[in-house]
Amino acid sequence: MRTGHRRHHRAGCALACAVAAAGLLPIRPAAAAEGGPARHLKQPAAWFAGEDGRRVAANILSHQSDLGGWPKNVDTTAAPFAGDRKDLKPTFDNGATTDELRFLARAFGAAPEAAWRAAVERGVDYVLKAQYPNGGWPQSHPPGTGYHRHITFNDNAMVRLMEFLREVHTDALFAFLDDGRKRAAREAFDRGVQCIRKCQVTVDGRLTAWCAQHDEKDLAPRPARAYELVSLSGSETVGIVRLLMSLERPSPEVVRAVEAAAAWLESARLAGIRVETRDDPASPTGKNKVVVEDPAAPPLWARFYEIGTNRPIFCDRDGVAKRTLAEIGYERRNGYAWYGDWPRRLLEREYPAWREKLGVQTGK
């Protein structure tokens, strides 16, 4: 995950036609809608107890599904839900559910309304119930029969749930929850760590990285949308490594997993190129992404790498892998984060600091 445990999420970019690339520091995906609960989490307690905080809490509460989670791609703080409650489809995708629960927990801490406490309890239960026995989480619960059923690292969904559950059993924000839920959250987090270790892909006897999705039964890499093929992820792997590095007393197996993933990320580094958005009057938007050679450019990583060859993969909605960004159509070429510098800070600063700290600990 990030370099350590943080109390609250800070959400980022609004959804647009392009899927935003994961940032350097946050391992959390961008918020599903502009603003949302995350933007209020740093407010003082008096704000939550006041008129504005209570109004926002009521709005959030109205969007909670009967199952306990929240929908994606909507600002649940802006206005009360006015539709048919059967249309509320809870999910963990695009940042949904966890920040709503954090907000309501803060609201309850400031003004202990029974409805807010009950909503947090239902939400925590929803997250716990969604976990597979092997420790993974689907993108949504109930998981259905499509790709949403797979264990979902994509956009750091599972990592974000694990961070939330760690807060449930360690953070004073959730002190009002009963010991049984806190214990269940701790156990679920531990199962998640074991699932992460088992999902790490081995190539020729060596641990490498993770796919954005893994099979919910045999843990093998799996595809998602047509242009998200079975692969190793240069983005999601970063969030997973940060989570593992945040463990206070990592086991030898966790240490091995982190070191192997860092080595893989180093091997996947792409030098001498940069992605440039150029004017293109012939394109639908007047702009077009191109990859250009630049010996002085900082390193980049591809979002997806072919397992076994480590060659970057690019794909259109036809599901056919291509070797270069230029080979796929305009819409996907410009509407998806195919390149990024996601691992750069991790490799240059965070991982070396983690190894140094670990060396001090193990040298005692």
Long-range contacts (C-beta under 8 A, 24 or more apart in sequence): 1-27, 1-156, 1-159, 1-163, 1-239, 1-240, 1-242, 1-243, 1-244, 1-245, 1-246, 2-26, 2-27, 2-242, 2-246, 3-242, 3-245, 3-246, 3-350, 3-353, 3-354, 4-246, 5-163, 5-166, 5-167, 5-170, 5-246, 6-163, 7-167, 7-171, 7-173, 8-38, 8-41, 8-42, 8-102, 9-38, 9-41, 9-95, 9-98, 9-99, 9-102, 9-160, 10-38, 11-35, 11-36, 11-38, 11-39, 11-95, 11-99, 15-73, 15-94, 17-335, 18-334, 18-335, 18-336, 18-337, 19-335, 19-336, 19-337, 20-337, 21-235, 21-303, 21-337, 21-339, 21-340, 21-342, 22-155, 22-156, 22-235, 22-236, 22-238, 22-239, 22-337, 22-340, 22-342, 23-342, 24-341, 24-342, 24-344, 24-345, 25-345, 27-156, 27-159, 27-160, 27-238, 27-239, 27-242, 27-243, 28-95, 28-156, 28-159, 28-160, 28-163, 28-239, 29-94, 29-95, 29-155, 29-156, 29-157, 29-160, 30-94, 30-95, 31-94, 31-95, 31-99, 32-72, 32-73, 32-74, 32-93, 32-94, 32-95, 32-96, 33-73, 33-74, 33-75, 33-76, 34-75, 35-75, 35-77, 35-78, 36-75, 36-76, 36-77, 36-95, 36-99, 37-76, 37-77, 37-99, 37-100, 37-102, 37-103, 38-95, 38-99, 40-77, 40-103, 41-99, 41-102, 41-103, 41-106, 43-106, 45-106, 45-109, 45-110, 46-110, 47-110, 48-106, 48-107, 48-109, 48-110, 48-111, 49-110, 49-111, 53-107, 53-110, 53-111, 54-107, 54-111, 56-103, 57-103, 57-104, 57-107, 57-113, 57-116, 60-100, 60-103, 60-104, 61-104, 61-115, 61-116, 61-119, 63-88, 63-100, 64-88, 64-100, 64-119, 64-122, 64-123, 65-89, 65-90, 67-126, 67-141, 68-122, 68-123, 68-125, 68-126, 68-127, 68-129, 69-96, 69-97, 69-123, 69-126, 69-127, 69-141, 70-96, 70-97, 70-100, 70-123, 71-96, 72-96, 76-100, 77-103, 89-140, 90-126, 90-140, 90-141, 91-139, 91-140, 92-127, 92-130, 92-137, 92-138, 92-139, 92-140, 92-141, 92-152, 92-157, 92-158, 92-160, 92-161, 93-139, 93-140, 93-148, 93-152, 93-155, 93-157, 94-155, 95-160, 97-123, 97-126, 97-127, 98-127, 98-160, 98-161, 98-163, 98-164, 101-164, 102-164, 102-167, 102-173, 105-173, 105-174, 105-176, 106-173, 108-176, 109-173, 109-176, 112-176, 117-176, 120-174, 120-176, 120-177, 121-177, 121-181, 124-168, 124-177, 124-181, 124-185, 125-181, 127-161, 127-164, 127-165, 127-188, 128-165, 128-181, 128-184, 128-185, 128-188, 131-188, 131-191, 131-192, 132-195, 132-216, 134-191, 134-195, 134-198, 134-216, 134-217, 134-219, 135-188, 135-191, 135-192, 135-193, 135-194, 135-195, 135-196, 135-198, 136-192, 136-195, 136-199, 136-214, 136-216, 136-219, 137-161, 137-192, 138-216, 143-216, 147-213, 147-222, 147-223, 147-224, 147-225, 149-216, 150-213, 150-214, 150-215, 150-216, 150-222, 150-224, 151-195, 151-199, 151-213, 151-214, 151-215, 151-216, 151-219, 152-212, 152-213, 153-199, 153-210, 153-211, 153-212, 153-213, 153-214, 153-233, 153-236, 153-239, 153-240, 154-212, 154-213, 154-224, 154-228, 154-236, 155-236, 156-236, 156-239, 158-192, 158-196, 159-239, 159-240, 159-242, 159-243, 161-192, 162-188, 162-189, 162-192, 162-193, 162-243, 163-243, 165-189, 165-192, 193-244, 193-247, 193-254, 195-219, 196-240, 196-243, 196-244, 196-257, 197-253, 197-254, 197-257, 200-257, 200-260, 200-261, 201-232, 201-307, 203-307, 203-308, 204-308, 206-260, 207-256, 207-257, 207-260, 207-261, 207-264, 208-232, 208-260, 208-261, 208-264, 208-307, 209-233, 209-234, 209-237, 209-261, 209-264, 209-265, 209-268, 209-305, 210-236, 210-237, 210-240, 210-261, 211-236, 211-307, 212-236, 212-304, 221-307, 223-319, 226-315, 226-316, 226-317, 226-318, 226-319, 227-315, 227-316, 227-317, 227-319, 227-328, 227-332, 227-336, 228-304, 228-315, 229-304, 229-313, 229-315, 229-319, 229-321, 230-307, 231-304, 231-305, 231-306, 231-307, 231-313, 232-264, 232-268, 232-304, 232-305, 232-306, 232-307, 232-310, 233-303, 233-304, 233-305, 234-265, 234-268, 234-301, 234-302, 234-303, 234-304, 234-305, 234-340, 234-342, 234-343, 235-301, 235-303, 235-337, 235-340, 235-342, 237-261, 237-264, 237-265, 237-343, 238-265, 238-342, 238-343, 238-346, 241-265, 241-346, 241-351, 242-346, 242-350, 245-350, 245-351, 245-354, 250-358, 255-358, 258-351, 258-354, 262-346, 262-347, 262-351, 265-301, 265-343, 265-346, 265-347, 266-347, 267-310, 268-301, 268-302, 268-305, 268-310, 269-299, 269-300, 269-301, 269-343, 270-299, 270-300, 270-301, 270-302, 270-312, 270-339, 271-297, 271-299, 272-297, 273-297, 273-300, 274-300, 275-300, 275-325, 275-338, 275-339, 283-330, 283-334, 284-330, 285-334, 287-334, 288-330, 288-333, 288-334, 289-325, 289-333, 289-334, 290-325, 290-326, 291-324, 291-325, 291-326, 291-339, 298-341, 298-344, 299-341, 299-344, 300-339, 300-340, 300-341, 301-339, 301-340, 301-341, 301-342, 301-343, 302-338, 302-339, 303-336, 303-337, 303-338, 303-339, 303-340, 304-338, 312-338, 314-338
